[in-house]
Amino acid sequence: MNSQLLSTQVRLFASARSWIEGEAVRQLYATAKLDGVRLAVGFPDLHPGKGTPVGAAFVTEGVIYPHLIGGDIGCGMALFKTDLVRRDAKLDRWADLRFNLEHPWDEFVYGFLAEHDLESTEFDPALGTIGGGNHFAELQAVEEILDASAFRKIGLGKQQLVVLVHSGSRGLGESILRAHVEQHFGDGVETESFAAEAYLRDHDVAVRWAKANRELIARRFVATLGAEAECLWDGCHNSITRCESEAAAVWVHRKGAVTVESNFVVIPGSRGSLSYLVRPTGDGESHAWSLAHGAGRKWARSEARLRMRERFHRHQLVQTPLGGRVVCEERDLLYEEAPGAYKKVETVVQDLVDAGLVSVIATLRPLLTYKTRKLRR
Protein backbone atom coordinates (compact mmCIF):
# COMPACT_ATOMS: atom_id res chain seq x y z
CA MET A 1 0.00 0.00 0.00
CA ASN A 2 1.49 3.38 -1.01
CA SER A 3 0.05 6.79 -0.33
CA GLN A 4 1.17 10.40 0.02
CA LEU A 5 0.83 12.34 3.26
CA LEU A 6 2.01 15.88 2.52
CA SER A 7 5.67 15.36 1.53
CA THR A 8 5.88 12.08 3.42
CA GLN A 9 5.53 8.65 1.89
CA VAL A 10 3.75 5.99 3.95
CA ARG A 11 4.29 2.38 2.94
CA LEU A 12 2.87 -0.80 4.40
CA PHE A 13 4.50 -4.00 3.18
CA ALA A 14 1.75 -6.42 4.14
CA SER A 15 -0.88 -8.46 2.35
CA ALA A 16 -4.51 -9.01 3.25
CA ARG A 17 -3.37 -12.28 4.88
CA SER A 18 -1.51 -10.38 7.59
CA TRP A 19 -3.16 -9.50 10.88
CA ILE A 20 -2.72 -5.71 11.08
CA GLU A 21 -4.73 -3.87 13.72
CA GLY A 22 -6.32 -0.59 12.74
CA GLU A 23 -4.66 1.10 15.73
CA ALA A 24 -1.22 0.12 14.42
CA VAL A 25 -1.98 1.72 11.04
CA ARG A 26 -3.34 4.83 12.77
CA GLN A 27 -0.11 5.11 14.77
CA LEU A 28 1.93 4.69 11.58
CA TYR A 29 0.13 7.59 9.90
CA ALA A 30 0.19 9.75 13.03
CA THR A 31 3.95 9.36 13.33
CA ALA A 32 4.34 10.16 9.63
CA LYS A 33 2.89 13.62 10.36
CA LEU A 34 5.82 14.62 12.57
CA ASP A 35 7.99 17.42 11.20
CA GLY A 36 10.91 16.16 9.16
CA VAL A 37 9.57 12.65 8.58
CA ARG A 38 10.13 11.74 4.93
CA LEU A 39 9.21 8.05 4.91
CA ALA A 40 7.16 5.87 7.26
CA VAL A 41 7.32 2.12 6.65
CA GLY A 42 5.26 -0.62 8.27
CA PHE A 43 6.13 -4.29 7.91
CA PRO A 44 3.90 -7.37 8.20
CA ASP A 45 4.72 -7.68 11.92
CA LEU A 46 3.29 -4.19 12.56
CA HIS A 47 1.36 -3.90 15.82
CA PRO A 48 0.41 -1.09 18.22
CA GLY A 49 2.98 0.25 20.66
CA LYS A 50 3.00 2.98 23.27
CA GLY A 51 2.07 5.77 20.88
CA THR A 52 4.41 4.51 18.17
CA PRO A 53 3.86 1.26 16.25
CA VAL A 54 6.23 -1.68 16.58
CA GLY A 55 7.42 -3.26 13.35
CA ALA A 56 8.08 0.08 11.66
CA ALA A 57 10.88 2.35 10.46
CA PHE A 58 10.82 6.12 10.01
CA VAL A 59 13.23 8.18 7.91
CA THR A 60 13.73 11.78 8.97
CA GLU A 61 15.73 14.70 7.62
CA GLY A 62 17.27 17.33 9.87
CA VAL A 63 15.64 16.08 13.06
CA ILE A 64 15.63 13.01 15.30
CA TYR A 65 12.90 11.73 17.64
CA PRO A 66 14.35 9.59 20.46
CA HIS A 67 10.92 8.65 21.79
CA LEU A 68 10.13 6.81 18.53
CA ILE A 69 12.52 3.98 19.34
CA GLY A 70 11.66 3.85 23.03
CA GLY A 71 13.74 3.03 26.06
CA ASP A 72 15.23 -0.33 25.11
CA ILE A 73 17.87 1.28 22.91
CA GLY A 74 19.94 -1.31 21.08
CA CYS A 75 17.47 -4.15 21.56
CA GLY A 76 17.97 -6.79 18.91
CA MET A 77 18.79 -10.39 18.15
CA ALA A 78 22.00 -12.28 17.57
CA LEU A 79 22.68 -15.73 16.12
CA PHE A 80 25.57 -17.84 17.42
CA LYS A 81 26.85 -21.16 16.17
CA THR A 82 27.89 -23.69 18.78
CA ASP A 83 30.17 -26.72 18.79
CA LEU A 84 27.14 -28.91 19.55
CA VAL A 85 25.45 -31.02 16.88
CA ARG A 86 21.87 -32.19 16.69
CA ARG A 87 22.55 -35.70 18.00
CA ASP A 88 23.97 -34.10 21.18
CA ALA A 89 20.59 -32.64 22.13
CA LYS A 90 19.24 -33.90 25.44
CA LEU A 91 16.25 -31.62 25.78
CA ASP A 92 14.61 -33.03 28.90
CA ARG A 93 17.88 -32.95 30.84
CA TRP A 94 18.90 -29.55 29.47
CA ALA A 95 15.52 -28.03 30.37
CA ASP A 96 16.28 -28.82 34.04
CA LEU A 97 19.65 -27.05 34.11
CA ARG A 98 20.12 -23.91 36.21
CA PHE A 99 21.19 -21.42 33.57
CA ASN A 100 20.92 -18.56 36.10
CA LEU A 101 20.36 -15.95 33.38
CA GLU A 102 18.17 -13.95 35.78
CA HIS A 103 21.16 -13.34 38.05
CA PRO A 104 24.34 -11.27 37.66
CA TRP A 105 27.30 -12.93 36.06
CA ASP A 106 29.56 -14.51 38.66
CA GLU A 107 32.77 -13.62 36.86
CA PHE A 108 34.74 -10.38 36.62
CA VAL A 109 32.51 -8.12 34.54
CA TYR A 110 35.05 -5.28 34.24
CA GLY A 111 37.33 -7.34 32.05
CA PHE A 112 34.44 -8.16 29.72
CA LEU A 113 33.46 -4.48 29.54
CA ALA A 114 37.04 -3.51 28.71
CA GLU A 115 37.14 -6.08 25.90
CA HIS A 116 34.14 -4.32 24.36
CA ASP A 117 35.41 -0.77 25.00
CA LEU A 118 32.63 -0.12 27.51
CA GLU A 119 32.87 1.71 30.82
CA SER A 120 31.43 0.48 34.09
CA THR A 121 27.95 1.81 34.96
CA GLU A 122 25.29 1.23 37.58
CA PHE A 123 23.82 -1.32 35.17
CA ASP A 124 26.78 -3.71 35.30
CA PRO A 125 24.78 -6.32 37.30
CA ALA A 126 22.30 -6.61 34.42
CA LEU A 127 24.98 -7.45 31.85
CA GLY A 128 24.52 -11.01 30.63
CA THR A 129 20.88 -11.24 31.76
CA ILE A 130 17.93 -11.70 29.41
CA GLY A 131 15.28 -9.48 30.99
CA GLY A 132 11.52 -9.90 30.70
CA GLY A 133 8.86 -9.47 28.06
CA ASN A 134 9.56 -11.17 24.76
CA HIS A 135 13.31 -11.60 25.37
CA PHE A 136 14.79 -15.09 25.24
CA ALA A 137 17.74 -17.35 24.56
CA GLU A 138 16.82 -20.22 22.26
CA LEU A 139 18.72 -23.30 21.15
CA GLN A 140 17.82 -24.14 17.54
CA ALA A 141 18.57 -26.73 14.87
CA VAL A 142 18.69 -26.27 11.11
CA GLU A 143 15.37 -27.54 9.79
CA GLU A 144 15.52 -27.03 6.01
CA ILE A 145 17.98 -25.42 3.61
CA LEU A 146 16.37 -23.69 0.64
CA ASP A 147 19.38 -21.83 -0.76
CA ALA A 148 22.44 -24.06 -0.41
CA SER A 149 24.86 -21.52 -1.87
CA ALA A 150 23.82 -18.72 0.49
CA PHE A 151 23.78 -21.14 3.43
CA ARG A 152 27.37 -22.21 2.80
CA LYS A 153 28.51 -18.59 2.95
CA ILE A 154 27.16 -18.31 6.49
CA GLY A 155 29.72 -20.82 7.71
CA LEU A 156 27.26 -23.05 9.49
CA GLY A 157 27.06 -26.82 9.31
CA LYS A 158 23.69 -28.43 8.67
CA GLN A 159 23.91 -30.48 11.87
CA GLN A 160 25.30 -27.68 14.05
CA LEU A 161 23.09 -26.27 16.78
CA VAL A 162 22.73 -22.52 17.03
CA VAL A 163 21.59 -20.11 19.72
CA LEU A 164 19.35 -17.14 18.98
CA VAL A 165 19.40 -14.42 21.66
CA HIS A 166 16.87 -11.60 21.93
CA SER A 167 17.70 -8.92 24.49
CA GLY A 168 18.62 -5.26 24.77
CA SER A 169 20.28 -2.65 26.94
CA ARG A 170 18.24 -3.50 30.03
CA GLY A 171 17.92 -0.38 32.23
CA LEU A 172 20.71 1.56 30.52
CA GLY A 173 18.69 2.56 27.46
CA GLU A 174 15.69 3.52 29.56
CA SER A 175 17.84 5.84 31.68
CA ILE A 176 19.15 7.54 28.53
CA LEU A 177 15.67 8.12 27.12
CA ARG A 178 14.35 9.34 30.48
CA ALA A 179 17.18 11.88 30.82
CA HIS A 180 16.52 13.16 27.31
CA VAL A 181 12.74 13.42 27.79
CA GLU A 182 13.15 15.31 31.08
CA GLN A 183 14.90 18.05 29.12
CA HIS A 184 13.18 17.93 25.75
CA PHE A 185 9.88 16.12 26.40
CA GLY A 186 8.75 14.12 23.37
CA ASP A 187 9.80 16.75 20.89
CA GLY A 188 12.26 16.17 18.11
CA VAL A 189 15.67 17.81 18.23
CA GLU A 190 17.64 19.17 15.28
CA THR A 191 20.41 16.82 14.20
CA GLU A 192 23.06 19.55 14.44
CA SER A 193 22.08 20.55 17.99
CA PHE A 194 23.94 19.83 21.21
CA ALA A 195 20.88 17.90 22.40
CA ALA A 196 21.07 15.52 19.44
CA GLU A 197 24.82 15.13 19.83
CA ALA A 198 24.48 14.26 23.52
CA TYR A 199 21.63 11.81 22.95
CA LEU A 200 23.31 10.06 20.01
CA ARG A 201 26.55 9.68 21.95
CA ASP A 202 24.71 7.92 24.80
CA HIS A 203 22.52 6.04 22.29
CA ASP A 204 25.57 4.56 20.59
CA VAL A 205 26.95 3.38 23.94
CA ALA A 206 23.62 1.65 24.69
CA VAL A 207 23.65 -0.04 21.27
CA ARG A 208 27.15 -1.41 21.90
CA TRP A 209 26.20 -2.41 25.45
CA ALA A 210 23.16 -4.32 24.16
CA LYS A 211 25.26 -6.15 21.58
CA ALA A 212 27.77 -7.13 24.26
CA ASN A 213 24.89 -8.22 26.47
CA ARG A 214 23.65 -10.64 23.80
CA GLU A 215 27.15 -12.05 23.44
CA LEU A 216 27.49 -12.64 27.16
CA ILE A 217 24.02 -14.22 27.38
CA ALA A 218 24.97 -16.66 24.63
CA ARG A 219 28.31 -17.40 26.28
CA ARG A 220 26.64 -18.12 29.65
CA PHE A 221 23.83 -20.14 28.05
CA VAL A 222 26.06 -22.50 26.07
CA ALA A 223 28.64 -22.80 28.86
CA THR A 224 25.93 -24.44 30.95
CA LEU A 225 25.58 -26.96 28.11
CA GLY A 226 29.34 -27.52 28.10
CA ALA A 227 29.78 -25.75 24.77
CA GLU A 228 31.14 -22.59 23.18
CA ALA A 229 29.49 -20.01 20.93
CA GLU A 230 30.64 -17.86 18.01
CA CYS A 231 28.58 -14.94 16.74
CA LEU A 232 27.41 -15.22 13.13
CA TRP A 233 25.11 -12.20 13.03
CA ASP A 234 23.86 -9.43 15.28
CA GLY A 235 20.89 -7.33 14.24
CA CYS A 236 19.74 -4.31 16.24
CA HIS A 237 16.06 -3.41 15.84
CA ASN A 238 15.64 -0.39 18.17
CA SER A 239 17.96 2.38 17.03
CA ILE A 240 18.53 5.67 15.24
CA THR A 241 21.21 5.55 12.55
CA ARG A 242 22.51 7.97 9.94
CA CYS A 243 22.19 6.88 6.32
CA GLU A 244 23.13 8.47 3.01
CA SER A 245 20.24 8.60 0.55
CA GLU A 246 20.45 9.85 -3.02
CA ALA A 247 19.06 13.22 -1.98
CA ALA A 248 20.59 13.90 1.44
CA ALA A 249 21.80 12.47 4.72
CA VAL A 250 18.83 11.05 6.61
CA TRP A 251 18.19 9.37 9.94
CA VAL A 252 16.51 5.97 10.17
CA HIS A 253 14.46 5.34 13.32
CA ARG A 254 13.79 1.63 13.79
CA LYS A 255 11.21 0.43 16.27
CA GLY A 256 11.02 -3.34 15.98
CA ALA A 257 12.61 -3.30 12.52
CA VAL A 258 15.99 -4.84 11.75
CA THR A 259 18.67 -3.32 9.55
CA VAL A 260 19.41 -4.95 6.16
CA GLU A 261 23.12 -4.12 6.31
CA SER A 262 24.25 -7.76 6.42
CA ASN A 263 24.37 -10.80 4.16
CA PHE A 264 21.55 -12.44 6.03
CA VAL A 265 18.94 -11.66 8.67
CA VAL A 266 17.09 -13.88 11.14
CA ILE A 267 13.32 -13.42 11.37
CA PRO A 268 12.13 -15.48 14.35
CA GLY A 269 8.70 -16.88 14.90
CA SER A 270 7.20 -17.63 18.28
CA ARG A 271 8.71 -20.41 20.38
CA GLY A 272 6.19 -22.74 18.75
CA SER A 273 7.14 -22.04 15.14
CA LEU A 274 10.19 -21.99 12.89
CA SER A 275 12.58 -19.08 12.51
CA TYR A 276 13.76 -17.95 9.07
CA LEU A 277 17.22 -17.16 7.75
CA VAL A 278 16.64 -14.70 4.90
CA ARG A 279 18.76 -12.74 2.45
CA PRO A 280 17.82 -9.06 1.95
CA THR A 281 17.01 -8.43 -1.72
CA GLY A 282 15.30 -5.04 -1.91
CA ASP A 283 16.90 -1.75 -2.93
CA GLY A 284 17.10 -0.69 0.70
CA GLU A 285 16.01 2.92 0.43
CA SER A 286 12.37 2.21 -0.54
CA HIS A 287 11.84 0.25 2.68
CA ALA A 288 14.01 2.40 4.97
CA TRP A 289 16.92 -0.05 4.81
CA SER A 290 14.91 -2.25 7.19
CA LEU A 291 12.93 -5.49 7.49
CA ALA A 292 10.44 -7.11 9.85
CA HIS A 293 12.09 -8.21 13.10
CA GLY A 294 9.85 -11.19 13.84
CA ALA A 295 6.31 -12.53 13.79
CA GLY A 296 4.88 -9.56 15.70
CA ARG A 297 2.22 -9.66 18.39
CA LYS A 298 -1.35 -10.49 17.48
CA TRP A 299 -2.75 -9.69 20.91
CA ALA A 300 -1.67 -7.32 23.68
CA ARG A 301 -0.23 -8.99 26.76
CA SER A 302 -3.33 -8.63 28.92
CA GLU A 303 -5.55 -10.06 26.19
CA ALA A 304 -3.14 -12.90 25.47
CA ARG A 305 -3.00 -13.79 29.15
CA LEU A 306 -6.79 -14.15 29.34
CA ARG A 307 -7.16 -15.99 26.03
CA MET A 308 -4.33 -18.45 26.64
CA ARG A 309 -5.48 -19.30 30.17
CA GLU A 310 -8.87 -20.25 28.75
CA ARG A 311 -7.31 -22.52 26.12
CA PHE A 312 -4.25 -24.08 27.70
CA HIS A 313 -2.97 -25.50 30.94
CA ARG A 314 0.57 -24.55 31.94
CA HIS A 315 2.00 -27.97 31.08
CA GLN A 316 0.71 -27.60 27.52
CA LEU A 317 2.88 -24.50 26.99
CA VAL A 318 6.21 -25.82 28.26
CA GLN A 319 6.45 -28.30 25.39
CA THR A 320 5.67 -27.06 21.89
CA PRO A 321 3.99 -28.89 18.98
CA LEU A 322 7.42 -28.89 17.30
CA GLY A 323 8.85 -30.89 20.21
CA GLY A 324 10.74 -28.00 21.80
CA ARG A 325 10.98 -27.33 25.52
CA VAL A 326 10.20 -23.97 27.13
CA VAL A 327 11.70 -22.81 30.42
CA CYS A 328 9.47 -20.07 31.86
CA GLU A 329 8.59 -20.28 35.53
CA GLU A 330 6.73 -16.95 35.61
CA ARG A 331 3.11 -17.99 35.01
CA ASP A 332 1.77 -14.74 33.54
CA LEU A 333 4.74 -14.44 31.19
CA LEU A 334 4.23 -18.01 30.00
CA TYR A 335 0.70 -17.14 28.87
CA GLU A 336 1.59 -13.68 27.53
CA GLU A 337 4.30 -15.18 25.34
CA ALA A 338 2.34 -18.23 24.18
CA PRO A 339 2.73 -18.96 20.46
CA GLY A 340 -0.93 -18.10 19.85
CA ALA A 341 -0.30 -14.51 20.96
CA TYR A 342 1.82 -13.97 17.84
CA LYS A 343 1.12 -13.73 14.14
CA LYS A 344 2.11 -16.53 11.80
CA VAL A 345 5.74 -15.97 10.90
CA GLU A 346 5.20 -17.91 7.65
CA THR A 347 2.80 -15.19 6.50
CA VAL A 348 5.14 -12.40 7.58
CA VAL A 349 8.04 -13.90 5.63
CA GLN A 350 5.90 -14.66 2.57
CA ASP A 351 4.73 -11.04 2.49
CA LEU A 352 8.36 -9.91 2.46
CA VAL A 353 9.19 -12.42 -0.30
CA ASP A 354 6.22 -11.27 -2.38
CA ALA A 355 7.28 -7.64 -1.93
CA GLY A 356 10.75 -8.48 -3.26
CA LEU A 357 12.47 -7.64 0.01
CA VAL A 358 13.93 -11.05 0.95
CA SER A 359 14.61 -14.57 -0.25
CA VAL A 360 14.63 -17.49 2.18
CA ILE A 361 17.94 -19.23 2.86
CA ALA A 362 16.92 -21.75 5.53
CA THR A 363 14.59 -22.41 8.45
CA LEU A 364 15.50 -23.14 12.06
CA ARG A 365 13.57 -25.31 14.54
CA PRO A 366 13.39 -24.26 18.23
CA LEU A 367 14.66 -26.95 20.61
CA LEU A 368 14.97 -25.20 23.98
CA THR A 369 13.61 -21.72 24.70
CA TYR A 370 14.81 -20.09 27.90
CA LYS A 371 12.77 -17.22 29.35
CA THR A 372 13.21 -17.22 33.12
CA ARG A 373 13.26 -19.30 36.22
CA LYS A 374 11.88 -18.05 39.51
CA LEU A 375 14.25 -15.57 41.10
CA ARG A 376 16.10 -17.91 43.39
CA ARG A 377 19.52 -19.50 43.33
Secondary structure, 3 states (H helix, E strand, C coil): CEEEECCEEEEECCCCCCCCCHHHHHHHHHHHCCCCEEEEEEEEEEECCCCCCEEEEEEECCEECHHHCCCCCCCEEEEEEEEEEHHHCCHHHHCCCCCCCCCCCCCCHHHHHHHCCCCCCCCHHHCCCCCCCCCEEEEEEEEEECCHHHHHHHCCCCCEEEEEEEECCCHHHHHHHHHHHHHHCCCCEECCCHHHHHHHHHHHHHHHHHHHHHHHHHHHHHHHCCCCEEEEEEEECEEEEEEECCCCEEEEEEECEEECCCCCEEECCCCCCCEEEEEECCCCHHHCCEEECCCCECCCHHHHHHHHHHHCCHHHHCECCCCCEEEECCHHHHHHCCHHHECCHHHHHHHHHHCCCEEEEEEEEEEEEEEECCCCC
